[in-house]
């Protein structure tokens, strides 16, 4: 089976937020900045590094309350650093299942 690479195209920038629920904490919804999205996944700006393999369900995209209701898995996470090497924020890539 060939894995699809989101970097090959189809990504759209999206200024807004994604609301999701983690499978390990189903009673607590949280929001993250959404940087881009495609039919196979999305890139998020997050406050702390996420663990690869974490799973959950994307509920909605804001603005507009766009209902998504798709399961996902975190497939990568990285720290973003300024020119002096200080971490400014974290990003994570999720793949829709």
C-alpha positions, 0 to 999 in steps of 0.5 A: 500500500502506498502512503499519500504524501500531503506535501505533494499538493492539495493543501489549502491554507485555512485561517481559523481553528479546529475543534477536536476531542482526543480519544484518551479524554473524550469529555473535553473538547479543545481548539488549535490554530489550523495552518493548512488542510487537505482531504487527507490531513491538516497541519496544526499550531499547538502549545506543546509538542504532541506525541505521534500516534495520538488519536481523536476526532476533529469536530468542527472548523472555525470560522463558520462552524464547518462540521467535519466529524473525522477520526485522525492520528498525529503523524508528526510533531516538531518545535519551531525555533527563532533564529536564536534557537529558542522555541516559539511554538510547536506544530503537528501534522494529523492524518485523517483515518 
